[in-house]
Amino acid sequence: MNLIITAGGTTEAIDRVRKITNSATGRLGSLTAGEFVKQGGSRIEKIFYVCEEGTAVPQLPRVEIVRVEGAEGARDALSRLFSSRRIDAVVHSMAVSDYAVGSLT
């Protein structure tokens, strides 16, 4: 079984020095990954853990950390995973920003 777990928040640049972010830590996603490994045992082939830098990450076997930047980066990473792997389940706990600027000044 291959899983994707998204966790933590996303950060969106509003200009060259400022960013909008949220306080999501990724703890829920990290705990969820731990339970899948614990309960799923050998049935878990790989967990793809999609998150931004600074997010709590599980230090577990069969967990591959996929770092992203922003909501668009998360979308792109998920698209790549879905097109290149057989994914059996997704736990989407990432707090994705609902705002992004059109261009940076």
C-alpha positions in Angstrom: 0.0 0.0 0.0 1.3 3.4 -1.0 0.0 6.5 0.8 0.3 10.2 0.6 0.1 12.3 3.7 0.1 16.1 3.4 1.0 18.0 6.5 1.8 21.4 8.0 1.0 24.7 6.3 1.9 26.5 3.1 3.7 29.8 2.8 2.9 32.3 0.0 5.2 35.2 -0.9 3.5 38.6 -1.2 6.7 40.5 -2.3 10.4 39.8 -2.2 10.7 40.0 1.6 7.3 39.2 3.0 5.2 36.0 3.2 1.8 35.0 4.3 1.8 31.8 6.4 -0.2 30.0 9.0 0.6 28.3 12.3 0.0 24.7 11.2 2.8 22.5 12.6 2.4 19.2 10.8 2.0 17.3 14.1 -1.3 15.7 13.0 0.3 14.4 9.8 3.3 13.1 11.6 1.2 11.3 14.2 -1.0 9.9 11.3 2.1 8.5 9.5 3.2 6.9 12.8 -0.1 5.1 13.2 -0.1 3.9 9.6 3.4 2.4 10.1 2.4 0.9 13.5 -1.0 -0.5 12.4 -0.2 -1.3 8.8 3.1 -3.1 9.3 4.5 -4.8 6.2 1.4 -3.8 4.3 2.7 -0.2 4.1 5.1 -0.1 1.1 5.7 3.7 1.2 4.3 6.8 2.7 5.0 10.0 0.7 4.9 12.8 3.3 4.3 16.1 1.5 5.2 19.2 3.5 7.1 22.5 3.6 10.4 23.1 5.4 9.9 23.6 9.1 7.0 21.1 9.3 7.1 18.3 11.9 8.2 15.1 10.0 8.1 11.5 11.2 11.4 9.7 11.5 10.0 6.3 10.4 10.9 3.6 8.0 9.2 3.6 4.6 8.4 7.4 4.9 9.7 9.6 2.1 9.7 13.3 2.7 8.6 15.4 -0.3 9.4 19.1 0.3 7.3 21.7 -1.4 7.0 25.5 -1.4 3.5 27.0 -1.4 0.1 25.7 -2.5 1.3 25.5 -6.2 4.3 23.5 -5.1 2.1 21.1 -3.2 -0.3 20.7 -6.2 2.7 20.0 -8.5 4.2 17.4 -6.1 0.8 15.6 -5.8 0.4 15.6 -9.6 3.9 14.1 -10.0 3.2 11.4 -7.4 -0.2 10.5 -8.9 1.3 10.2 -12.4 4.4 8.2 -11.4 3.1 5.9 -8.6 0.2 3.8 -7.6 -1.4 5.6 -4.7 -3.9 3.7 -2.6 -4.9 6.4 -0.1 -4.5 10.1 0.7 -4.7 11.8 4.0 -4.8 15.6 3.3 -4.1 17.4 6.5 -2.1 20.3 5.0 -3.4 23.7 5.8 -3.2 25.1 2.2 -3.3 28.8 1.7 -6.3 30.1 -0.1 -4.5 33.3 -1.2 -1.6 34.0 -3.6 -0.5 37.1 -5.4 -0.5 37.3 -9.2 3.1 38.5 -9.4 5.8 39.6 -7.0 6.9 43.3 -6.9 
